[in-house]
């Protein structure tokens, strides 16, 4: 089979295709013939980190071709999606059943990778914000794979006013079509009227203006891998809160919650209330081009690889 790998850290140019044996599923694992792979910013960033190379994992969707020891509830031919921690940029991947989700009839593999993992992060970040009907929300990276779903979910949970924060004005029409009432760019001095909660996927230098955009008693949920620091005084004077969210902790420690969120995402999708957008589909051999799009922050929705 083919898989994408790299031998030293760097930009998208270090990625290459190699031939590798089809892996054997271990206990609790599914061997999946991959039909679509979701490209994420955390994986793109890891390629640039000065560290030993890692397997390029991420969101995959496809058909089960073999079962590992002890697997129940799945059979060859079942269509599934989920998060792969080993090699996911490949023709075949190993998916643990704890991370797997059935793909319902009528949904494509591309729709599955655009919806489930990104949607789970968006749903979990929103849940951590403890939204109340009638509140106002601001979503950073609102045109990203996660952000464009978070924007829609905030509206579905009763937000009366949703602000989309994006990197450039060219993304305004995209996020407005998904329900944003107002669009701001990161370069603006202020991001409009204060909001009740912020879902922040960027971090870094944008963490301070995101906190500043909160109203008194406002909550910011940080789910970015971009880091950043917040001055304690900025929280104190407005009685504001910063809440960290990590999807892996929920998946490992609260599987019932994880499954409930997955079912709700598919329900919203079937009802037409949640629309995953796909910016572009690239052949597996063009993984470098997919990473370039993510690094340039030019995507509007999900970037997907097709083996």
N, C-alpha and C positions, 0 to 999 in steps of 0.2 A: 504494500500500500504506500501512498504518498503521505508525507507529513511535512510541516513547516518547522524549521529549527533555526537556531543561530549559535555561533561558537564563541562570540565575544560581544560585549555590550556595545551599543551604538544606536544609530537611527534606523529607520525602516530598511535602509540598504543592506543591513547585516542579515536579513532574513533570506533563507533559501529553502528549496524543496529537496527532500531526500527520499529514497526508498527505504522502507523499514518493514519488519515482519508484522503481520496482523496480531495484536495482543490477545492473550487468553484471559477470559474473565475469571477473577478470583471470587472468594466468598462474598456474597451480597452484591455482586457487580453484574451489569448488563453490558454485553458487547453490542454497540450500536453502529450501524452503517450510517455515517453522517451525511445529512442532506443540506444542512445549513449551520453556520457558526456565527455567533454574534461577537463582534469585535468591541472590546471595552477599553476605556481609558486606563484603568489600573494595569491591565496586561501590557498595553502600549508603553506605559511608563516603566514597567519592569525591564523591558528590553534595554532601556537606556541606563539603568542603574549599574554602577561599577561593582558587579558581583558575578559569581559564576552563573553561566546560563541556566535557565529553568525551562521546564516543559511549558509550552504555550497552551494554557487551559482556557476555560471560559464556557460560554453558553453553547450548547449544541442541540440539534434536533434531528431525528431520523428514525430508522426502523430497527427494532431489536433483532439480532441475528443469532445470539447465543446467550445462555444464562450461566452465571456462576453458581457455586455450591450454596444451597440454602435459600435460593431466590424463589419467592412465591408471589403470585399476583400478576406476573408478567409472562408472556409467551413470545416465541419468535414471530415476527410480523407486526407486533404491537408498535405503534408510533409513540415516541416519547420525546421529552425535552428535559434539560436540566444542566446543572453546573458540573463541569469536568475539571478535576484538579491535576490530572496528568496531561498527556498530549491531546488537545482538542482540535487543533488546526490539522486535521488529518481525515483520511477516507473512513477510518474506523476509530472509535474511541471507547474507553471504558467509563461507564457511568454508574456510580453507586446508587442503589435503589433509594437511599435516604435523600438523594438529590434529584430523583427522577419524578416526572409528572406526565401522566398520559396526555396526549394531544387529541382533543376531541375531533370527531368527524366534521369536515367542513373547514378546518383550519389548516393552513399550509405550514411546512417546516419553517419558512421564513417568518411568517406571522408568529409562530411559537417562540423563536429566539428573540424577536422584537418585543414580545409581550411579557414572557414569564419572568426571567431573571431581572431584567430592568424594572418590570412592574412590581416585583417583590420588594426591590430596594426602594422604589418610589412609595409603595404602600406602607412599608415599615417606617420610613422616615416621616411620612405624614402621620402615622399612628403615634409615633413618638412625640409629635408636636401637640398632641391632645386637642385637635381642632374642635371648635364649637360652631354650630350653624350661625351664619351671619358675620363671622369674623373675616378679616382681610388677610391675604397671604402674599408672599413674594417667593418666587422660585428662581434661583440662579441656574445658569446653564440650561435655561428653559427650552432650548431647541435640541438638547442632547438626547441620547437614547433613553436615559432615565428621566431627565427633566421634562420632556414633552409629555410623558405619562404622569409625572407628579403634578403638572399643571392641570391636567384633566381630572385627576383623582381629587385634587383640592376642591375643584368645582363640584364634583359629585358628592363630596362630604359636606357641602353646604357653605363654602366660602362665598361671601357676598361680593368680594372684589379681589381679583387675582392679578398680580403684577408679574410680568415676565422680565427677568434680567438676562440680557444676552450680550455677546461680545461685539456685535456690529448691527447697524440699522437694517441690513439686508435680511435679517432673520425675523423682522417684525411681522410681516404678513403671515409667515408660517405659524408663529405662536398665537397671533390673533385668531387665525382660523381654527385653532384648537381651544379657544375660549378665554384667552388673556384679555382683560379689560384695558390694561395699560402695559406699555413696553418701555423699558429703560435700558440704556447701555452702560457698561461698567465705567466708561470714561466720564459719565455725567457726575457733576459735583454732588448732587443728592439724588436719591432714587425715589422721589415722590413723597407722598404723605406716609407717615409711619404706619406700619402694619402690625397685626397681632402675632404673626409667626412667619419665619423664614425657613425654607428648605434649601440648604446650601450644599451644592455639589462641587464647588470650586476651591474654597479655602485660600490659603496663602495670603497674598496682599489684599484680596477681596473680603477677607473675613471681617476686618474692621468696618468698612462701609456697610456690610450686611448687618452687623450688630447695630450700627448707628441708624439703620432703617427701621428698627423695632420701636414700637410704641411702649410706654411704661407697662411693665409686667409681660412684655412680649417674650416669645421663645424662639430660639434659633436651633435647628437640628442640623448638626454637621455630619455629613456622611461622605465627605470627600477624602481622597488619599493625598490631597495637596497640602495638608498640614495647616500651619498658621497659629498665631497666638492672639489672645484677647486680653486687654487690660482689665483687671478686676474692677477698677473704679468705674469703667464704662458700664459694667453690669450693675454695680451698686447703686449708682445715681438713678437708674430707671427701674430698679428691681427686675432686671432682665435675666433670662436664663439661657445657657448654652447646653445643649443635650447632644451627646455623641450617639451615633447609631451605626452598628455593624451587622450586616445580614448574616454573616457566618455564625455569630453567637446565637441568633434566633434559630437557625437551621439545626445547629448542634444541640442547643439546650431546650428549645421549645418546639419540637416537631409538630405538635398539634396546632399551634398558632401558625406555623409555616404552611401547613396543609390548608388551614382555613383561608389564609390569604390567597393561596394559589387558586382555590375554588372560586373565591370572590372575583379574582381577575378574569377567569374564564367566563363567569356569569356576566360581568360587565361587558366583556368582549362580545358575547353572544347577543346581548341586548342592544348592542350598538352604542353603548355609553362610553366605551374606551377604544380609541383608534390608534393602534401602534403604527407609526410611520417609518418607512424604510427609505433612507437617503440614497443608498446605492448597494448593488450586489456585485461582488468581484469574484472571479474564479479563484480557487485556492492558490494557484500559482502566482496570483497578483496580491498576495497578502501585504507586500510592502506598500502598494498603492492604498490599500485600506488603512494601514497605519498612518500614512501621510495625511489622509483626510482627517483622521482623529486628531493628530498632532496639530494640524492647522486650525482645529476647532471650526471647520467649515460645514460640518454635517448638520442636517436638519432631520433628526430622527436617527434610526439605527443604521449602522454600517454592517453588512453581512458578507461572509465568504461562502461560496458555493463549491464544495468538492466535486 
